């Protein structure tokens, strides 16, 4: 069993419950504990009201405690026997959840929700965590017609990345096929380069069928189309030495429009 937990942020919405179920199943696949977290973040205007803040803060913490209790109960229904605990975080939800990821195997959030961790379509919290967490971040939305397929977006066909490593792990755990997709300006060597990169993983993951797909088109549009039949879309998050972590336009577009869960993997 991995000592590091799978962390999932919940707020009581259907979207966060979907993320909870995905996280519980992932924790079972990886033989890891699950940690359910939420944050009773108080709206700034309420903080400013003299005398009102303590009452509001108490109510929010009690509400958050109820959400977490219901979530832990739900995850044990989804995966009986799962080792799960909970934590009530303090501070701004985006910062708190990103910081919690420092000791996590991964952080899982919903695409949107009623507030807290998953407000808005790829809201500020989900976007911030995907940009700044030091571990993989999975943004979960409603699953469609999955075909036991993991899709990995590949920027450089010659590069062995953490995103590809994560994609191979997921394919092995799920008994799924891995499709490594490179798109944009297609060159003659792209397919052979990508095939050579995938072949380097065969000794480590001999049971994973992996194929390269080199296609012409805008990467975000191509990956969004592939997501319609994928169990998971895996993207890297790049940043140079000393640079701030960043999600580029491609990652943001895929996160906003993909029809499957999307994993964002920090690259060295």
C-alpha positions as CSV (number, residue, x, y, z in Angstrom):
1,X,0.0,0.0,0.0
2,X,1.2,3.5,-0.8
3,X,1.7,5.6,2.2
4,X,0.6,8.7,0.3
5,X,-3.1,9.2,0.1
6,X,-5.3,10.1,-2.8
7,X,-6.9,13.4,-1.8
8,X,-10.3,14.5,-3.0
9,X,-12.0,17.9,-2.5
10,X,-15.7,17.9,-1.9
11,X,-18.4,20.5,-1.4
12,X,-21.6,18.4,-1.4
13,X,-22.4,19.0,-5.1
14,X,-23.1,16.2,-7.6
15,X,-19.9,17.1,-9.4
16,X,-17.8,16.7,-6.3
17,X,-19.6,13.4,-5.5
18,X,-18.6,12.2,-9.0
19,X,-15.0,13.2,-8.2
20,X,-15.3,11.4,-4.8
21,X,-16.4,8.2,-6.5
22,X,-13.6,8.4,-9.1
23,X,-11.0,9.0,-6.3
24,X,-12.3,6.1,-4.2
25,X,-12.0,3.7,-7.1
26,X,-8.5,5.1,-7.9
27,X,-7.4,4.7,-4.3
28,X,-8.5,1.0,-4.5
29,X,-6.7,0.5,-7.7
30,X,-3.5,1.9,-6.3
31,X,-3.9,0.3,-2.8
32,X,-3.7,3.8,-1.3
33,X,-5.7,5.4,1.5
34,X,-8.3,8.1,0.6
35,X,-8.5,11.4,2.3
36,X,-11.6,13.5,1.9
37,X,-11.1,17.2,2.4
38,X,-13.2,20.4,2.3
39,X,-12.8,24.0,3.4
40,X,-15.4,26.1,5.1
41,X,-14.3,29.2,3.2
42,X,-16.3,32.3,4.2
43,X,-17.2,35.0,1.6
44,X,-15.1,38.1,2.1
45,X,-18.2,40.4,2.6
46,X,-19.3,38.3,5.5
47,X,-15.9,38.5,7.1
48,X,-16.1,42.2,7.0
49,X,-19.4,42.4,9.0
50,X,-18.7,43.1,12.7
51,X,-20.2,40.5,15.0
52,X,-21.5,38.4,12.1
53,X,-18.3,36.5,11.3
54,X,-18.2,34.1,14.3
55,X,-21.8,33.0,13.7
56,X,-21.2,32.6,9.9
57,X,-17.9,30.8,10.5
58,X,-19.5,28.4,13.0
59,X,-22.3,27.6,10.6
60,X,-19.9,27.1,7.7
61,X,-17.7,24.7,9.7
62,X,-20.7,22.7,10.8
63,X,-22.0,22.5,7.2
64,X,-18.5,21.5,6.0
65,X,-18.3,18.8,8.7
66,X,-21.7,17.4,7.5
67,X,-20.5,17.4,3.9
68,X,-17.3,15.5,4.8
69,X,-19.2,13.0,7.0
70,X,-21.6,12.2,4.1
71,X,-18.7,12.0,1.6
72,X,-16.8,9.5,3.7
73,X,-19.9,7.4,4.1
74,X,-20.5,7.5,0.4
75,X,-16.9,6.4,-0.6
76,X,-17.2,3.4,1.7
77,X,-20.4,2.5,-0.1
78,X,-18.7,2.8,-3.4
79,X,-15.6,0.8,-2.3
80,X,-16.4,-1.3,0.8
81,X,-13.4,-1.7,3.1
82,X,-11.6,1.3,1.7
83,X,-9.2,3.0,4.2
84,X,-10.5,6.5,4.3
85,X,-10.2,9.5,6.6
86,X,-11.2,13.2,6.4
87,X,-9.7,16.6,7.1
88,X,-11.3,20.0,7.5
89,X,-8.9,22.5,5.9
90,X,-8.5,26.1,6.9
91,X,-7.7,29.1,4.7
92,X,-8.6,29.8,1.1
93,X,-9.8,26.6,-0.6
94,X,-7.4,26.9,-3.6
95,X,-4.3,27.4,-1.5
96,X,-5.3,24.9,1.1
97,X,-5.9,22.1,-1.5
98,X,-2.8,22.9,-3.5
99,X,-0.8,22.7,-0.2
100,X,-2.4,19.5,0.8
101,X,-1.2,17.9,-2.4
102,X,2.5,18.2,-1.3
103,X,2.1,14.9,0.6
104,X,-0.4,13.3,-1.7
105,X,-0.3,10.7,-4.5
106,X,-2.7,12.9,-6.4
107,X,-5.5,15.5,-5.9
108,X,-8.9,14.9,-7.4
109,X,-11.5,17.7,-7.9
110,X,-14.7,18.1,-9.7
111,X,-15.1,20.3,-12.8
112,X,-17.6,22.6,-11.1
113,X,-19.9,22.7,-8.1
114,X,-21.9,24.8,-5.7
115,X,-19.0,26.4,-4.0
116,X,-15.9,25.7,-2.1
117,X,-13.5,23.5,-4.1
118,X,-15.4,23.2,-7.3
119,X,-17.1,26.4,-8.0
120,X,-17.7,27.4,-11.7
121,X,-16.8,25.5,-14.9
122,X,-13.1,24.9,-14.4
123,X,-13.4,27.5,-11.8
124,X,-10.7,29.4,-10.0
125,X,-10.1,26.7,-7.4
126,X,-9.7,23.8,-9.9
127,X,-7.6,25.9,-12.2
128,X,-5.3,27.1,-9.4
129,X,-4.8,23.6,-8.0
130,X,-4.1,22.2,-11.5
131,X,-1.5,25.0,-12.0
132,X,0.2,24.9,-8.6
133,X,0.0,21.4,-7.0
134,X,3.2,19.5,-6.9
135,X,1.4,16.2,-7.5
136,X,-0.9,15.0,-10.3
137,X,-4.3,16.7,-10.3
138,X,-7.3,15.1,-11.8
139,X,-10.3,17.2,-12.9
140,X,-13.4,14.9,-13.0
141,X,-16.5,15.4,-15.1
142,X,-19.3,13.1,-16.2
143,X,-17.9,10.1,-17.9
144,X,-19.3,9.3,-21.4
145,X,-18.7,6.3,-23.7
146,X,-15.3,5.1,-22.3
147,X,-13.6,2.3,-24.2
148,X,-10.9,1.2,-21.7
149,X,-8.5,3.7,-23.3
150,X,-6.0,6.1,-21.7
151,X,-5.1,9.1,-23.9
152,X,-1.8,10.9,-23.4
153,X,-1.2,14.2,-25.1
154,X,2.5,14.3,-26.3
155,X,4.1,17.6,-27.0
156,X,7.5,16.3,-28.1
157,X,7.5,12.8,-29.6
158,X,11.1,12.2,-28.5
159,X,10.6,13.2,-24.8
160,X,10.1,10.6,-22.0
161,X,7.8,12.6,-19.7
162,X,6.2,12.2,-16.3
163,X,2.8,12.5,-18.1
164,X,3.6,9.4,-20.2
165,X,4.8,7.6,-17.0
166,X,1.5,8.4,-15.3
167,X,-0.5,7.3,-18.4
168,X,1.3,3.9,-18.5
169,X,0.6,3.4,-14.8
170,X,-3.1,4.1,-15.3
171,X,-3.3,1.8,-18.4
172,X,-1.6,-1.0,-16.5
173,X,-3.9,-0.6,-13.5
174,X,-7.1,-0.5,-15.6
175,X,-6.1,-3.1,-18.2
176,X,-6.6,-0.4,-20.8
177,X,-4.9,0.5,-24.1
178,X,-2.6,3.6,-24.1
179,X,-2.9,6.0,-27.1
180,X,-0.1,8.6,-27.2
181,X,-1.4,11.5,-29.3
182,X,0.8,14.1,-31.0
183,X,-0.9,16.7,-33.1
184,X,-0.1,20.0,-34.7
185,X,2.4,20.4,-37.6
186,X,3.0,16.8,-38.5
187,X,6.5,15.9,-39.6
188,X,7.7,12.8,-41.3
189,X,9.7,11.6,-38.3
190,X,7.0,12.2,-35.7
191,X,5.4,8.7,-35.8
192,X,8.8,6.9,-35.7
193,X,10.0,9.1,-32.9
194,X,6.9,8.6,-30.8
195,X,7.0,4.8,-31.5
196,X,10.6,4.7,-30.3
197,X,9.7,6.7,-27.1
198,X,6.8,4.3,-26.3
199,X,9.1,1.2,-26.8
200,X,11.3,2.4,-24.0
201,X,8.5,1.6,-21.5
202,X,7.8,-1.9,-22.7
203,X,10.1,-3.6,-20.2
204,X,8.5,-1.8,-17.3
205,X,4.9,-2.2,-18.6
206,X,4.9,-5.4,-20.8
207,X,1.2,-5.9,-20.4
208,X,0.2,-2.4,-21.8
209,X,-0.7,-2.2,-25.4
210,X,0.5,1.3,-26.5
211,X,0.1,2.9,-29.9
212,X,1.2,6.2,-31.3
213,X,-1.3,8.5,-33.1
214,X,0.2,11.4,-35.0
215,X,-2.6,13.6,-36.4
216,X,-2.9,17.0,-38.0
217,X,-5.0,19.5,-36.1
218,X,-5.0,21.8,-33.2
219,X,-3.9,19.8,-30.1
220,X,-6.7,21.0,-27.8
221,X,-9.4,20.2,-30.4
222,X,-7.8,16.8,-31.2
223,X,-7.6,15.8,-27.5
224,X,-11.1,17.0,-26.8
225,X,-12.3,14.7,-29.6
226,X,-10.3,11.8,-28.3
227,X,-11.7,12.3,-24.8
228,X,-15.2,11.2,-25.9
229,X,-14.1,7.6,-25.7
230,X,-11.3,7.8,-23.1
231,X,-11.3,6.7,-19.5
232,X,-8.7,9.4,-18.8
233,X,-6.8,12.1,-20.7
234,X,-3.3,12.8,-19.4
235,X,-1.5,16.1,-20.0
236,X,1.9,17.5,-18.9
237,X,2.3,20.8,-17.1
238,X,5.6,22.3,-18.1
239,X,7.7,25.0,-16.6
240,X,11.4,25.8,-16.9
241,X,13.9,26.1,-14.0
242,X,12.8,28.8,-11.6
243,X,9.7,29.5,-13.6
244,X,6.2,29.6,-12.1
245,X,4.0,26.6,-12.8
246,X,1.6,27.3,-15.6
247,X,-1.3,25.9,-17.6
248,X,-1.1,26.9,-21.2
249,X,-3.9,27.5,-23.6
250,X,-4.0,23.9,-24.8
251,X,-4.3,22.5,-21.3
252,X,-6.9,25.0,-20.3
253,X,-9.0,24.3,-23.4
254,X,-8.8,20.5,-22.8
255,X,-9.8,21.0,-19.2
256,X,-12.7,23.1,-20.2
257,X,-14.1,20.9,-23.1
258,X,-13.0,17.3,-22.5
259,X,-15.7,14.8,-21.9
260,X,-13.6,12.5,-19.7
261,X,-11.6,13.1,-16.6
262,X,-8.3,15.0,-17.2
263,X,-5.1,14.4,-15.4
264,X,-2.5,17.3,-15.2
265,X,1.0,16.1,-14.4
266,X,3.8,18.4,-13.3
267,X,6.9,17.9,-15.3
268,X,10.4,18.6,-13.9
